[in-house]
Amino acid sequence: MQFNAVVETNTAAVHLWQALGFEIIGTVPEAFDHAEDGLVGMHVMYLEL
């Protein structure tokens, strides 16, 4: 299973998905325009079922 849209600055969400067993397999640089941080990366996270 793949979960595609985890913004790298959303550390709470990143930690939650990792706690559920997902791992970061890549990051798309500058894929999200954050209101405060500007362009930030978006993690591609994966969990084998």
N, CA, C and O atoms as a CHARMM CRD file, in Angstrom:
* protein
*
  196
    1    1 MET  N      0.85600  -1.16500   0.00000 PROA 1      0.00000
    2    1 MET  CA     0.00000   0.00000   0.00000 PROA 1      0.00000
    3    1 MET  C      0.89900   1.22300   0.00000 PROA 1      0.00000
    4    1 MET  O      1.94100   1.23000   0.65600 PROA 1      0.00000
    5    2 GLN  N      0.51100   2.24000  -0.71800 PROA 2      0.00000
    6    2 GLN  CA     1.29900   3.45600  -0.80000 PROA 2      0.00000
    7    2 GLN  C      0.44900   4.63200  -0.36000 PROA 2      0.00000
    8    2 GLN  O     -0.72400   4.73000  -0.72000 PROA 2      0.00000
    9    3 PHE  N      1.04600   5.52700   0.42300 PROA 3      0.00000
   10    3 PHE  CA     0.37200   6.75500   0.81300 PROA 3      0.00000
   11    3 PHE  C      1.20100   7.90200   0.28400 PROA 3      0.00000
   12    3 PHE  O      2.34400   8.07500   0.70500 PROA 3      0.00000
   13    4 ASN  N      0.66600   8.68100  -0.61600 PROA 4      0.00000
   14    4 ASN  CA     1.47100   9.59100  -1.40700 PROA 4      0.00000
   15    4 ASN  C      1.66400  11.01100  -0.89400 PROA 4      0.00000
   16    4 ASN  O      2.60600  11.66300  -1.34500 PROA 4      0.00000
   17    5 ALA  N      0.87300  11.52700  -0.01500 PROA 5      0.00000
   18    5 ALA  CA     0.89000  12.97000   0.18700 PROA 5      0.00000
   19    5 ALA  C      1.15700  13.35600   1.63700 PROA 5      0.00000
   20    5 ALA  O      0.27300  13.86100   2.32900 PROA 5      0.00000
   21    6 VAL  N      2.37300  13.11600   2.08400 PROA 6      0.00000
   22    6 VAL  CA     2.71900  13.51800   3.44300 PROA 6      0.00000
   23    6 VAL  C      3.75700  14.63200   3.33800 PROA 6      0.00000
   24    6 VAL  O      4.90900  14.39600   2.97400 PROA 6      0.00000
   25    7 VAL  N      3.32900  15.84000   3.66200 PROA 7      0.00000
   26    7 VAL  CA     4.21200  17.00100   3.57400 PROA 7      0.00000
   27    7 VAL  C      5.30500  16.86700   4.63700 PROA 7      0.00000
   28    7 VAL  O      5.01100  16.59000   5.80000 PROA 7      0.00000
   29    8 GLU  N      6.56500  17.06300   4.23800 PROA 8      0.00000
   30    8 GLU  CA     7.68600  16.81000   5.13100 PROA 8      0.00000
   31    8 GLU  C      7.68700  17.69700   6.37900 PROA 8      0.00000
   32    8 GLU  O      8.24800  17.30600   7.40200 PROA 8      0.00000
   33    9 THR  N      7.07600  18.87400   6.31900 PROA 9      0.00000
   34    9 THR  CA     7.04400  19.74300   7.49300 PROA 9      0.00000
   35    9 THR  C      5.95500  19.34400   8.48900 PROA 9      0.00000
   36    9 THR  O      5.92600  19.86300   9.60500 PROA 9      0.00000
   37   10 ASN  N      5.07100  18.43900   8.10900 PROA 10     0.00000
   38   10 ASN  CA     4.02300  17.95700   9.00400 PROA 10     0.00000
   39   10 ASN  C      4.58600  16.77300   9.79400 PROA 10     0.00000
   40   10 ASN  O      4.25000  15.61600   9.53900 PROA 10     0.00000
   41   11 THR  N      5.44600  17.09300  10.75400 PROA 11     0.00000
   42   11 THR  CA     6.17800  16.04800  11.47500 PROA 11     0.00000
   43   11 THR  C      5.26000  15.13400  12.27200 PROA 11     0.00000
   44   11 THR  O      5.56600  13.95300  12.43400 PROA 11     0.00000
   45   12 ALA  N      4.14800  15.64600  12.77000 PROA 12     0.00000
   46   12 ALA  CA     3.21400  14.79400  13.52300 PROA 12     0.00000
   47   12 ALA  C      2.64400  13.70500  12.60600 PROA 12     0.00000
   48   12 ALA  O      2.55600  12.54500  13.00700 PROA 12     0.00000
   49   13 ALA  N      2.26100  14.07100  11.38500 PROA 13     0.00000
   50   13 ALA  CA     1.72000  13.09100  10.44600 PROA 13     0.00000
   51   13 ALA  C      2.79300  12.10800  10.01200 PROA 13     0.00000
   52   13 ALA  O      2.52700  10.91100   9.90800 PROA 13     0.00000
   53   14 VAL  N      4.00100  12.59300   9.75800 PROA 14     0.00000
   54   14 VAL  CA     5.10300  11.71100   9.36200 PROA 14     0.00000
   55   14 VAL  C      5.35900  10.68000  10.46400 PROA 14     0.00000
   56   14 VAL  O      5.49000   9.49000  10.17900 PROA 14     0.00000
   57   15 HSD  N      5.43000  11.13000  11.71500 PROA 15     0.00000
   58   15 HSD  CA     5.66800  10.20800  12.82600 PROA 15     0.00000
   59   15 HSD  C      4.51600   9.22300  13.00600 PROA 15     0.00000
   60   15 HSD  O      4.74400   8.05900  13.33500 PROA 15     0.00000
   61   16 LEU  N      3.29500   9.67400  12.79700 PROA 16     0.00000
   62   16 LEU  CA     2.14900   8.77500  12.91200 PROA 16     0.00000
   63   16 LEU  C      2.23700   7.66000  11.88200 PROA 16     0.00000
   64   16 LEU  O      2.10200   6.48600  12.22700 PROA 16     0.00000
   65   17 TRP  N      2.46400   8.01700  10.61100 PROA 17     0.00000
   66   17 TRP  CA     2.55400   6.99500   9.56900 PROA 17     0.00000
   67   17 TRP  C      3.72100   6.04800   9.82300 PROA 17     0.00000
   68   17 TRP  O      3.61100   4.84600   9.57800 PROA 17     0.00000
   69   18 GLN  N      4.84300   6.58400  10.31300 PROA 18     0.00000
   70   18 GLN  CA     5.97300   5.71500  10.63100 PROA 18     0.00000
   71   18 GLN  C      5.63500   4.77500  11.79000 PROA 18     0.00000
   72   18 GLN  O      6.03300   3.61100  11.77700 PROA 18     0.00000
   73   19 ALA  N      4.91300   5.26600  12.77600 PROA 19     0.00000
   74   19 ALA  CA     4.50000   4.42600  13.90300 PROA 19     0.00000
   75   19 ALA  C      3.57100   3.30200  13.44200 PROA 19     0.00000
   76   19 ALA  O      3.51100   2.24400  14.06700 PROA 19     0.00000
   77   20 LEU  N      2.85400   3.53600  12.35300 PROA 20     0.00000
   78   20 LEU  CA     1.96100   2.51900  11.79800 PROA 20     0.00000
   79   20 LEU  C      2.69600   1.55000  10.86400 PROA 20     0.00000
   80   20 LEU  O      2.09200   0.63000  10.31200 PROA 20     0.00000
   81   21 GLY  N      4.00500   1.76900  10.69700 PROA 21     0.00000
   82   21 GLY  CA     4.81300   0.84700   9.92200 PROA 21     0.00000
   83   21 GLY  C      5.22000   1.32800   8.54400 PROA 21     0.00000
   84   21 GLY  O      5.96700   0.63900   7.84900 PROA 21     0.00000
   85   22 PHE  N      4.74400   2.49800   8.13100 PROA 22     0.00000
   86   22 PHE  CA     5.11000   3.03400   6.82900 PROA 22     0.00000
   87   22 PHE  C      6.55000   3.54900   6.86300 PROA 22     0.00000
   88   22 PHE  O      7.03800   3.98000   7.90800 PROA 22     0.00000
   89   23 GLU  N      7.21400   3.50100   5.73000 PROA 23     0.00000
   90   23 GLU  CA     8.55400   4.05500   5.63600 PROA 23     0.00000
   91   23 GLU  C      8.61500   5.05500   4.48000 PROA 23     0.00000
   92   23 GLU  O      7.88600   4.93400   3.49500 PROA 23     0.00000
   93   24 ILE  N      9.48800   6.03200   4.62200 PROA 24     0.00000
   94   24 ILE  CA     9.69600   7.01700   3.56600 PROA 24     0.00000
   95   24 ILE  C     10.58600   6.36800   2.50900 PROA 24     0.00000
   96   24 ILE  O     11.70100   5.93800   2.80500 PROA 24     0.00000
   97   25 ILE  N     10.08700   6.29900   1.27700 PROA 25     0.00000
   98   25 ILE  CA    10.89000   5.70100   0.21000 PROA 25     0.00000
   99   25 ILE  C     11.39700   6.75900  -0.76500 PROA 25     0.00000
  100   25 ILE  O     12.18200   6.45500  -1.66300 PROA 25     0.00000
  101   26 GLY  N     10.95200   7.98700  -0.59000 PROA 26     0.00000
  102   26 GLY  CA    11.42500   9.08300  -1.42800 PROA 26     0.00000
  103   26 GLY  C     10.74900  10.37800  -1.05600 PROA 26     0.00000
  104   26 GLY  O      9.72300  10.38600  -0.37500 PROA 26     0.00000
  105   27 THR  N     11.32700  11.46800  -1.50500 PROA 27     0.00000
  106   27 THR  CA    10.75300  12.78800  -1.26900 PROA 27     0.00000
  107   27 THR  C     10.79400  13.58600  -2.56200 PROA 27     0.00000
  108   27 THR  O     11.83300  13.69200  -3.21400 PROA 27     0.00000
  109   28 VAL  N      9.65100  14.14200  -2.91800 PROA 28     0.00000
  110   28 VAL  CA     9.57200  15.00700  -4.09600 PROA 28     0.00000
  111   28 VAL  C      9.86800  16.42400  -3.61400 PROA 28     0.00000
  112   28 VAL  O      9.08300  16.98800  -2.85200 PROA 28     0.00000
  113   29 PRO  N     10.97900  17.00700  -4.04100 PROA 29     0.00000
  114   29 PRO  CA    11.32500  18.34300  -3.55600 PROA 29     0.00000
  115   29 PRO  C     10.36300  19.41100  -4.07500 PROA 29     0.00000
  116   29 PRO  O      9.90200  19.36000  -5.21500 PROA 29     0.00000
  117   30 GLU  N     10.07900  20.36800  -3.21400 PROA 30     0.00000
  118   30 GLU  CA     9.26200  21.53900  -3.56000 PROA 30     0.00000
  119   30 GLU  C      7.92100  21.16200  -4.18600 PROA 30     0.00000
  120   30 GLU  O      7.46000  21.83600  -5.10700 PROA 30     0.00000
  121   31 ALA  N      7.29700  20.10000  -3.69900 PROA 31     0.00000
  122   31 ALA  CA     6.03400  19.61600  -4.27300 PROA 31     0.00000
  123   31 ALA  C      4.80800  20.25600  -3.63600 PROA 31     0.00000
  124   31 ALA  O      3.70100  20.11100  -4.15400 PROA 31     0.00000
  125   32 PHE  N      4.98400  20.95900  -2.52300 PROA 32     0.00000
  126   32 PHE  CA     3.85300  21.54300  -1.80800 PROA 32     0.00000
  127   32 PHE  C      4.18400  22.98100  -1.45700 PROA 32     0.00000
  128   32 PHE  O      5.26700  23.26900  -0.94800 PROA 32     0.00000
  129   33 ASP  N      3.25700  23.88200  -1.72700 PROA 33     0.00000
  130   33 ASP  CA     3.45500  25.30200  -1.41600 PROA 33     0.00000
  131   33 ASP  C      2.80500  25.60000  -0.06700 PROA 33     0.00000
  132   33 ASP  O      1.61000  25.88200   0.01500 PROA 33     0.00000
  133   34 HSD  N      3.60700  25.53300   0.97300 PROA 34     0.00000
  134   34 HSD  CA     3.13600  25.75400   2.34600 PROA 34     0.00000
  135   34 HSD  C      2.93200  27.25000   2.57800 PROA 34     0.00000
  136   34 HSD  O      3.74200  28.06500   2.13700 PROA 34     0.00000
  137   35 ALA  N      1.86100  27.60600   3.26100 PROA 35     0.00000
  138   35 ALA  CA     1.51600  29.01800   3.48000 PROA 35     0.00000
  139   35 ALA  C      2.60300  29.77800   4.23400 PROA 35     0.00000
  140   35 ALA  O      2.82200  30.96100   3.97000 PROA 35     0.00000
  141   36 GLU  N      3.28600  29.11900   5.16900 PROA 36     0.00000
  142   36 GLU  CA     4.31500  29.79900   5.97100 PROA 36     0.00000
  143   36 GLU  C      5.73800  29.45000   5.54100 PROA 36     0.00000
  144   36 GLU  O      6.63000  30.29500   5.60900 PROA 36     0.00000
  145   37 ASP  N      5.95300  28.22100   5.10400 PROA 37     0.00000
  146   37 ASP  CA     7.30900  27.74200   4.82000 PROA 37     0.00000
  147   37 ASP  C      7.68700  27.79900   3.34300 PROA 37     0.00000
  148   37 ASP  O      8.82400  27.49600   2.98200 PROA 37     0.00000
  149   38 GLY  N      6.74700  28.18100   2.49400 PROA 38     0.00000
  150   38 GLY  CA     7.03600  28.20400   1.06500 PROA 38     0.00000
  151   38 GLY  C      7.03500  26.80200   0.47500 PROA 38     0.00000
  152   38 GLY  O      6.30500  25.93000   0.94700 PROA 38     0.00000
  153   39 LEU  N      7.83800  26.58200  -0.54000 PROA 39     0.00000
  154   39 LEU  CA     7.87700  25.27900  -1.20200 PROA 39     0.00000
  155   39 LEU  C      8.62000  24.27000  -0.33900 PROA 39     0.00000
  156   39 LEU  O      9.77700  24.48900   0.02200 PROA 39     0.00000
  157   40 VAL  N      7.96000  23.17000  -0.01000 PROA 40     0.00000
  158   40 VAL  CA     8.54700  22.11600   0.81100 PROA 40     0.00000
  159   40 VAL  C      8.34100  20.76800   0.11900 PROA 40     0.00000
  160   40 VAL  O      7.51100  20.63100  -0.78000 PROA 40     0.00000
  161   41 GLY  N      9.10800  19.79200   0.55700 PROA 41     0.00000
  162   41 GLY  CA     9.02600  18.46800  -0.03500 PROA 41     0.00000
  163   41 GLY  C      7.81200  17.69000   0.42000 PROA 41     0.00000
  164   41 GLY  O      7.18800  18.00400   1.43300 PROA 41     0.00000
  165   42 MET  N      7.49200  16.66200  -0.35700 PROA 42     0.00000
  166   42 MET  CA     6.39400  15.76400  -0.02300 PROA 42     0.00000
  167   42 MET  C      6.94200  14.33700  -0.03800 PROA 42     0.00000
  168   42 MET  O      7.51200  13.88400  -1.03100 PROA 42     0.00000
  169   43 HSD  N      6.75700  13.63600   1.09100 PROA 43     0.00000
  170   43 HSD  CA     7.25700  12.27400   1.21300 PROA 43     0.00000
  171   43 HSD  C      6.32600  11.27900   0.53400 PROA 43     0.00000
  172   43 HSD  O      5.10500  11.41500   0.59600 PROA 43     0.00000
  173   44 VAL  N      6.91100  10.28300  -0.10900 PROA 44     0.00000
  174   44 VAL  CA     6.19000   9.11200  -0.58900 PROA 44     0.00000
  175   44 VAL  C      6.44700   8.03000   0.45400 PROA 44     0.00000
  176   44 VAL  O      7.59400   7.66100   0.70700 PROA 44     0.00000
  177   45 MET  N      5.38000   7.52800   1.05200 PROA 45     0.00000
  178   45 MET  CA     5.51800   6.54800   2.12300 PROA 45     0.00000
  179   45 MET  C      4.88700   5.23500   1.68800 PROA 45     0.00000
  180   45 MET  O      3.90700   5.21600   0.94300 PROA 45     0.00000
  181   46 TYR  N      5.47000   4.12900   2.16900 PROA 46     0.00000
  182   46 TYR  CA     5.08900   2.80500   1.68000 PROA 46     0.00000
  183   46 TYR  C      4.99100   1.81500   2.83300 PROA 46     0.00000
  184   46 TYR  O      5.76700   1.85500   3.78800 PROA 46     0.00000
  185   47 LEU  N      4.01100   0.92800   2.70700 PROA 47     0.00000
  186   47 LEU  CA     3.86700  -0.19300   3.63600 PROA 47     0.00000
  187   47 LEU  C      3.46500  -1.40700   2.83000 PROA 47     0.00000
  188   47 LEU  O      2.44200  -1.39500   2.14500 PROA 47     0.00000
  189   48 GLU  N      4.27000  -2.46100   2.90900 PROA 48     0.00000
  190   48 GLU  CA     3.89600  -3.70900   2.23800 PROA 48     0.00000
  191   48 GLU  C      2.82800  -4.40600   3.04300 PROA 48     0.00000
  192   48 GLU  O      2.95400  -4.55300   4.25900 PROA 48     0.00000
  193   49 LEU  N      1.76900  -4.84000   2.37000 PROA 49     0.00000
  194   49 LEU  CA     0.68300  -5.54300   3.05400 PROA 49     0.00000
  195   49 LEU  C      0.86100  -7.02400   2.96600 PROA 49     0.00000
  196   49 LEU  O      0.03800  -7.77700   3.48800 PROA 49     0.00000
